[in-house]
């Protein structure tokens, strides 16, 4: 795969915008664990616009995968488990394949691709299924007993599985919102 400088610049810009939105909304979780769900949902919905704008710059396979991989690396540097890199890579490849089916332009494949793309965040939750005690111990150290107890009560293994599935559904809603915003505002303004 050979990417043009213009594509790589677009990748950098849209990954940065996506990251700022993701991090800003996910900071709500520091206040209370329940706000992690609110923040993640809002970030996913709003970033549907970011993702759809990014797709107006995508001409071939690999750029969605690179975006997901960069996000996985960034959250790993920020403290997520390294499995985030693997889930990001898998989600990125799957989203790339799905979006390519519609030439990165068709509505249904791009909306589904954004839903699948959002599985990159599963790396932040999977350790709670396989090494829960270690993760909760770290949360106690960083956030305190009260926050960790509230987190533990809220994020049971069943809730985590529903959350991961829900991520795809919310992602598709965000993708649909992004497509609507693209056609209603950005295409008319000549930005897409």
TIKE-726529 format. One record per residue (C-alpha): residue in three letters; x, z, y. Coordinates in steps of 0.2 Angstrom, whole numbers, always signed. Each point is the difference from the previous one (the first is absolute). Layout:
BEGIN
+------+-------+-------+-------+
| code |     u |     w |     v |
+------+-------+-------+-------+
|  ALA |     X |     Z |     Y |
...
+------+-------+-------+-------+
# end
This chain:
BEGIN
+------+-------+-------+-------+
| code |     u |     w |     v |
+------+-------+-------+-------+
|  UNK |    +0 |    +0 |    +0 |
|  UNK |    +6 |    -5 |   +17 |
|  UNK |    -8 |    +8 |   +15 |
|  UNK |    +2 |    -7 |   +18 |
|  UNK |    +6 |   +12 |   +14 |
|  UNK |   -18 |    -1 |    +7 |
|  UNK |    -7 |    +6 |   -16 |
|  UNK |   +12 |   +14 |    -1 |
|  UNK |    -3 |    +5 |   +18 |
|  UNK |   -19 |    +0 |    -4 |
|  UNK |    +4 |   +11 |   -15 |
|  UNK |    +9 |   +13 |   +10 |
|  UNK |   -13 |    +0 |   +14 |
|  UNK |   -15 |    +2 |   -11 |
|  UNK |    +9 |   +12 |   -12 |
|  UNK |    +4 |   +11 |   +16 |
|  UNK |   -18 |    -1 |    +6 |
|  UNK |    -7 |    +4 |   -17 |
|  UNK |   +12 |   +15 |    -2 |
|  UNK |    -4 |    +8 |   +17 |
|  UNK |   -18 |    -1 |    -3 |
|  UNK |    +2 |    +7 |   -18 |
|  UNK |   +11 |   +14 |    +6 |
|  UNK |   -10 |    +5 |   +15 |
|  UNK |   -16 |    +2 |   -10 |
|  UNK |    +8 |    +8 |   -15 |
|  UNK |    +7 |   +14 |   +12 |
|  UNK |   -17 |    +7 |    +0 |
|  UNK |    +3 |    +6 |   -18 |
|  UNK |   +12 |   +13 |    +8 |
|  UNK |   -14 |    +9 |    +8 |
|  UNK |   -10 |    +1 |   -16 |
|  UNK |    +0 |    -9 |   -17 |
|  UNK |   -18 |    -6 |    +2 |
|  UNK |    +6 |   -10 |   +15 |
|  UNK |   +13 |   -10 |   -11 |
|  UNK |   -16 |    -8 |    -7 |
|  UNK |    -6 |    -4 |   +17 |
|  UNK |   +16 |    -6 |    +7 |
|  UNK |    +4 |   -11 |   -15 |
|  UNK |   -17 |    -8 |    +1 |
|  UNK |    +1 |    -3 |   +19 |
|  UNK |   +18 |    -7 |    -2 |
|  UNK |    -6 |   -12 |   -14 |
|  UNK |   -15 |    -6 |    +9 |
|  UNK |   +10 |    -3 |   +16 |
|  UNK |   +15 |    -8 |    -8 |
|  UNK |   -12 |   -13 |    -8 |
|  UNK |    +1 |    -8 |   +17 |
|  UNK |   +19 |    +1 |    +0 |
|  UNK |    +1 |    -7 |   -17 |
|  UNK |   -11 |   -15 |    +4 |
|  UNK |    +9 |    -4 |   +15 |
|  UNK |   +16 |    +1 |   -10 |
|  UNK |    -8 |   -13 |   -12 |
|  UNK |    -2 |   -12 |   +14 |
|  UNK |   +19 |    -1 |    +0 |
|  UNK |    +3 |    -1 |   -19 |
|  UNK |    +3 |   -17 |    -7 |
|  UNK |    +6 |    +4 |   -17 |
|  UNK |    +3 |   +13 |   -14 |
|  UNK |   +11 |   +15 |    +2 |
|  UNK |    -4 |    +6 |   +18 |
|  UNK |   -14 |   +12 |    -6 |
|  UNK |   +11 |    +7 |   -13 |
|  UNK |   +14 |    +3 |   +12 |
|  UNK |   -12 |    +9 |   +12 |
|  UNK |    -6 |   +11 |   -14 |
|  UNK |   +18 |    +3 |    -6 |
|  UNK |    +5 |    +5 |   +18 |
|  UNK |   -14 |   +12 |    +1 |
|  UNK |    +4 |    +8 |   -16 |
|  UNK |   +18 |    +2 |    +5 |
|  UNK |    -5 |    +7 |   +17 |
|  UNK |   -12 |   +13 |    -8 |
|  UNK |   +14 |    +5 |   -13 |
|  UNK |   +12 |    +3 |   +15 |
|  UNK |   -14 |   +10 |    +8 |
|  UNK |    -1 |   +11 |   -16 |
|  UNK |   -11 |    -8 |   -12 |
|  UNK |    +5 |    -1 |   -18 |
|  UNK |   +11 |   -15 |    -4 |
|  UNK |   -14 |    -7 |   -12 |
|  UNK |    -8 |    -6 |   +17 |
|  UNK |   +13 |   -14 |    +0 |
|  UNK |    -6 |    -5 |   -17 |
|  UNK |   -19 |    +1 |    +4 |
|  UNK |    +3 |   -10 |   +16 |
|  UNK |   +10 |   -14 |    -9 |
|  UNK |   -14 |    -1 |   -13 |
|  UNK |   -14 |    +0 |   +13 |
|  UNK |    +9 |   -12 |   +11 |
|  UNK |    +3 |   -13 |   -14 |
|  UNK |   -18 |    +1 |    -6 |
|  UNK |    -7 |    -2 |   +18 |
|  UNK |   +12 |   -15 |    +3 |
|  UNK |    -7 |    -8 |   -16 |
|  UNK |   -18 |    +3 |    +5 |
|  UNK |    +2 |    -6 |   +18 |
|  UNK |   +10 |   -15 |    -6 |
|  UNK |   -16 |    -5 |   -10 |
|  UNK |    -8 |    -4 |   +17 |
|  UNK |   +15 |    -7 |    +8 |
|  UNK |    +1 |   +17 |   +10 |
|  UNK |   -15 |    -6 |   +10 |
|  UNK |   -15 |    +1 |   -10 |
|  UNK |   -11 |   +15 |    +4 |
|  UNK |    -4 |    +7 |   -18 |
|  UNK |   +18 |    -1 |    -7 |
|  UNK |    +7 |    +8 |   +16 |
|  UNK |   -12 |   +14 |    +1 |
|  UNK |    +3 |    +4 |   -19 |
|  UNK |   +18 |    -2 |    +3 |
|  UNK |    +0 |   +13 |   +14 |
|  UNK |   -10 |   +12 |   -12 |
|  UNK |   +13 |    -2 |   -13 |
|  UNK |   +15 |    +1 |   +13 |
|  UNK |    -6 |   +18 |    +4 |
|  UNK |    +4 |    +6 |   -17 |
|  UNK |   +18 |    +1 |    +7 |
|  UNK |    -5 |   +18 |    +5 |
|  UNK |    -4 |    +5 |   -18 |
|  UNK |   +19 |    +5 |    -1 |
|  UNK |    -4 |   +15 |   +12 |
|  UNK |   -14 |    +6 |   -12 |
|  UNK |    +7 |    -4 |   -18 |
|  UNK |   +12 |   +14 |    +0 |
|  UNK |   -14 |   +12 |    +2 |
|  UNK |    -6 |    -6 |   -17 |
|  UNK |   +16 |    +1 |    -9 |
|  UNK |   +10 |   +14 |    +9 |
|  UNK |   -13 |   +10 |    +9 |
|  UNK |    +9 |   +17 |    +0 |
|  UNK |   +16 |    -7 |    +8 |
|  UNK |   -10 |    -9 |   +13 |
|  UNK |   -11 |   +15 |    +4 |
|  UNK |   +16 |   +11 |    +1 |
|  UNK |    +7 |   -12 |   +13 |
|  UNK |   -16 |    +0 |   +10 |
|  UNK |    +0 |   +19 |    +0 |
|  UNK |   +18 |    +0 |    +6 |
|  UNK |    -4 |   -13 |   +14 |
|  UNK |   -18 |    +4 |    +5 |
|  UNK |    -3 |   +18 |    -6 |
|  UNK |   -11 |    +8 |   -14 |
|  UNK |   -17 |    -2 |    +9 |
|  UNK |    +3 |   -19 |    +3 |
|  UNK |    +7 |    -3 |   -18 |
|  UNK |   -15 |   +10 |    -8 |
|  UNK |   -13 |   -10 |   +10 |
|  UNK |    +9 |   -16 |    -5 |
|  UNK |    +1 |    +5 |   -18 |
|  UNK |   -19 |    +4 |    +0 |
|  UNK |    -4 |   -16 |    +8 |
|  UNK |   +11 |   -12 |    -9 |
|  UNK |    -4 |    +3 |   -18 |
|  UNK |    +6 |   -14 |   -13 |
|  UNK |   -17 |    -7 |    -1 |
|  UNK |    -1 |    -1 |   +20 |
|  UNK |   +17 |    -9 |    +0 |
|  UNK |    -6 |   -13 |   -12 |
|  UNK |   -16 |    -3 |   +10 |
|  UNK |   +11 |    +0 |   +16 |
|  UNK |   +11 |   -14 |    -8 |
|  UNK |   -15 |   -10 |    -5 |
|  UNK |    -8 |    +3 |   +17 |
|  UNK |   +15 |    -6 |    +9 |
|  UNK |    -3 |   -17 |    -7 |
|  UNK |   -19 |    +0 |    +6 |
|  UNK |    +5 |    +7 |   +17 |
|  UNK |   +13 |   -13 |    +1 |
|  UNK |   -12 |   -14 |    -3 |
|  UNK |   -12 |    +7 |   +13 |
|  UNK |   +15 |    +1 |   +12 |
|  UNK |    +5 |   -18 |    -5 |
|  UNK |   -18 |    -6 |    +4 |
|  UNK |    +1 |    +9 |   +17 |
|  UNK |   +16 |    -9 |    +3 |
|  UNK |    -6 |   -17 |    -5 |
|  UNK |   -15 |    +3 |   +12 |
|  UNK |   +11 |    +6 |   +14 |
|  UNK |   +11 |   -15 |    -3 |
|  UNK |   -14 |   -13 |    +2 |
|  UNK |   -10 |    +9 |   +13 |
|  UNK |   +15 |    +5 |   +12 |
|  UNK |   +17 |    -6 |    -5 |
|  UNK |    -4 |   -18 |    -4 |
|  UNK |   -11 |    -2 |   +16 |
|  UNK |   +15 |    +7 |   +10 |
|  UNK |   +12 |   -12 |    -9 |
|  UNK |   +10 |   +14 |    -7 |
|  UNK |    -4 |    -5 |   -18 |
+------+-------+-------+-------+
# end
